[in-house]
Amino acid sequence: MTVLAHRVDTLTRDALAVLQPGFEGTTAPAWLLRQVAEGLTAVGLFGRNIASPEQLAALTAQLRAEREDVLVAIDEEGGDVTRLEVRGGSSFPGNLALGAVDDTGLTREVARELGRRLAECGVNLNWAPSADVNSNPDNPVIGVRSFGADTRLAARHTAAYVEGLQAAGVAACTKHFPGHGDTNVDSHHALPRIDVDLDTLQARELVPFRAAIEAGTKAVMSAHILVPALDPTRPATLSPQILTGLLRKELGYEGLIVTDGMEMNAIAGTYGIERGSVLAVAAGADAICVGGGLADEATVLRLRDALVAAVREGTLPEERLAEAAGRVRALAEWARRARPDARPEGGRASGIGLEAARRAVTVTGSGGPLTAAPYVATLAPVANIAVGDETPWGLAAELAALLPGTASGVYPEGASAADVLAAAGGRTVVAVVRDAHRHPWMTEVLDALVAARGDTVVVEMGLPRAAVRGRLYVATHGASPVCGRAAAEALTTP
């Protein structure tokens, strides 16, 4: 092989190594296996790729038959954002519930059990936890994915989560740097902006990331947000000042930097994924996450070729690409060698999610428990893209299991209290909401229900910020099935 041919081959393999693409289907397509054999070092999984733990284990084994140290990544936060249990809902309550309990030992144990389940299926990189301080209660994309609005609480639980997950042999990817909590725009749709000064960033947003770095997080995910105090022109994912200057130099982070999904409109709609990917690697990112919506070989080849062309044109230093690829391979080797903590099967581990959900539930009001089958009215907002609308939520099924004969209905925006009361037919109404404080139509329906029926029960499964209403007001701090079960138990227990 000539020197030129060797250099081209090395560039191509390095360009492939920094990509984390997705794909369609529950088995690895031929094109993906081919790219893994040619140098692709990481693959991203989404709900569309998972049917069961057994199927997932077979899929990851298929990938490792091509490359033993391949990184298999997933967005498994537990709670509202689940891919492992996308069809039935998560067995874990999520970050806000863990923050509400505020027991770091519990958070560590939940993360370790979640990591154990991922590791059993062959997944070794989790794009979690969310270290964002949810300082803006109107945030449309973080909310219950955060441990809370208190900086120190978010920091200690972020560290505990990282420790628990990595004890199971699964690399944590702490996100969304430098902090997505004070935004009012979903970066899946547009570019959010955080207008706070440096002192506020240091005292609030960056504290949980410092804790994660101290806890040894193997990866950090960048946010597609504009923070003018740090960089007035480029979002964090594309900013040398933020990724290299702040994260690498000031915070001393030496692990893998992963971008948030490059197909998200905050980047794709302003820079395009090819140019955005080049700018991200040049800025200091080591891995390009893509594949949530773009999941084919053509995308992989476009990004690979864009990175190689940028090196040849001099807009991306060859050594920067090599450094990024090296960090990906180093994490892949860590994951291959990782030996998770031994722990017994079953017992407390299998029920830790429900235990956490039960401890997170709060009940306000003096009314007694439900004794007759009620009518459950779920006031359903449009789900954000990170959560997805395919994962079931609520408590109708859980309440029906405890009170046979329970009836239910789902009400989108535009429904009225009269619609609910007509369907209830005289039964006690259990109104289930999600982030009612962000949806005026929900608060209008709730007020009308409580005015018409004083025995109305309200269950908030999002951020509990709206006014307390009803005979009983239950806050679950999450919407997964275990949160629903915990709420149902609280409503039927004296």
Secondary structure, 3 states (H helix, E strand, C coil): CCHHHHHHHHHHHHHHHCEECCCCCCCCCHHHHHHHHHCCCEEEECHHHCCCHHHHHHHHHHHHCCCCCCEEEECCCECCECCCCCCCCCCCCCHHHHHHHCCHHHHHHHHHHHHHHHHHCCCCEECCCECCCCCCCCCCCCHHHCCCCCHHHHHHHHHHHHHHHHHCCCEEEEEEECCCCCCCCCCCCCCCECCCCHHHHHHHHHHHHHHHHHCCCCEEEECCCECCCCCCCCCHHHCHHHHHHHHHHHCCCCCEEECCCCCCHHHHCCCCHHHHHHHHHHHCCCEEECCCCCCCHHHHHHHHHHHHHHHHHCCCCHHHHHHHHHHHHHHHHHHHHCCCCCCCCCCHHHHHHHHHHHHHCEEECCCCCCCCCCEEEEECCCCCCCCCCCCCCCCHHHHHHHCCCCEEEEECCCCCHHHHHHHHCCCCEEEEECCHHHCHHHHHHHHHHHHHCCCCEEEECCCCCCCCCCCEEEECCCCCHHHHHHHHHHHHCC
